[in-house]
Amino acid sequence: MPVFHARCHCGNLNAEFETRLRAEEHTVRSCQCSFCTRHRTRTVVDKDGRVRIRVLDPEPLNRYQWNTRTAEFLVCRRCGNYLGAAMPTTAGGWVMALNVNLFEESPQFTQEPLKVTYDKEPVEDRRRRRESTWTPTVWEHG
């Protein structure tokens, strides 16, 4: 099972992404909201994979929410990098979409991102879509 490693520039936010897919098999998405376009985000998910997030120092972690407040955009206050979007599930866990640009292996993701817009998606539909397609996630601190 491939494992991809993501981290912000200063190294405070880290993620391991275990997935059944090789880099070239992933659908890379480019959300067209103002937040994502300003960060030039390219994201991947795998509902059958797993993300392990490790935050070395929780103080500089900005769990930014905007608009519908349905997800937390994980941004490092020290270096400004955006790791991805995480959302709590109704079952008590977390799911996430990861920003490929922060992967050590990002050059392997050469496919053109699929431009997507979710502006008109009702909030409950958005939550259901994320719970069924985003990657199950666990948090570690320290």
N, C-alpha and C positions, 0 to 999 in steps of 0.2 A: 504494500500500500504506500503510494508516494506521500511524503511529508514535505510541506513548504514552510519556510520560516519567515515571519514578518517581524519587523521592529521599527520603532520610530528612530529618528536620527540620533538622539541622545541615548537610546537604549533603555529608556524607562518602561516603555510599553512593548511587550513581546507577545507573539502568538505563534503557535504551532498548528498547522492546518493539515490534518490527516484526511486523505481523500482516496477514493477508489479510482480517480481519473488522473491521467497524466496532464501536464500543462496544456498541451495542444487539444485535448478533448473537452476542456471546459468552455462553457459559454461565458465570455467576458462581457459584462454589461457596463454601460456608461449612462447613469441616471442623468437626466437633463434638468434637474432642479437647480436652483441657484447655488446651493451649498456644494453639491457635487461638481458642477461645472467649474466653479471657482477653484476647487481642489484638483480638477482634472482627474477625477476618480475613475478607476476601472475596478469593478468588483466581481468576485466569484463566490459561489455557494455550492454546497453538496449536502443534500438532506441525509445522505448515507455516510457522511464523513463526520469529523469531530474537530472542534477548535478548542485549544487550551490557551487561555489568556493569562499572562503573568504580568503583574504590575509591581515593579520594584519599590516605588515610592508613590503611594496613593495621592499625595498632596498635589502634584502637577497634573494629575489625570483630570481632564475636563470632560464630563459626561454631558455634553451639550444636547439639548433638545430644542426643537423649533417646530413651527407650523403645527402639525397634528399631535406632536409630542408622543408619538407611538414608538419611537426608537431613541436610543442614546448614541450619539455620534462621538466616538472615542478619540479625543484630540489631546495631544501632549502640550501642556502649557509652556514647557521649556523650549521645545524645538518647533512646535507648530504642526507636526505631522498628524495626519488623520489615518488611524488604523483601520477603522471600519464602523459599521452600525450594528448595535446589539439590541435585542429586545427580550424582555421577560415573557415567558409563555404562560398560558392559562394553567398548565400542569405544574408550574413552579420552577421550571428550568429556564434556560436562555438559548436563543438562536442568534446567528450572526451572519452578516455579509462582510467579507474581508476585502480591503483595498490592495489589489495586486501590486500597486506601485511601491509598497513597502516590503514586498517579498525579496529576500536575498536572491531568489530564483526568478525575479520578474522578467529578465530577458527571455525566458522560455515561453512567456505568454505573448506570442507575436500576432495572434489573431486580432482582426479589427473588432473593437467593442461594438456590441449591439446597443444602439441608442434607445433608451426606454424613458417613458414619461408616466408618472403615476398620479399626476395632479388631480385627475377626476375620479380616482378610485376611492370609494367610500371607506371610511376608517375601519370598520369591521371587516370588510373584504381584504383590506391591506394587512390587518393582523392575521387573518386566516391564511393568506398567501404566504406570508413570512413564516408562520409556524409550520407550514407544510413544505416549504422549499429551502429555507435558510438552514445553515449548518448548526447542529446542536453544539452548545458551548459550555465550557466549565471555566470558572475563574480561580486563579491562584494569586495570593498576595505574598510579597516579600522575596 
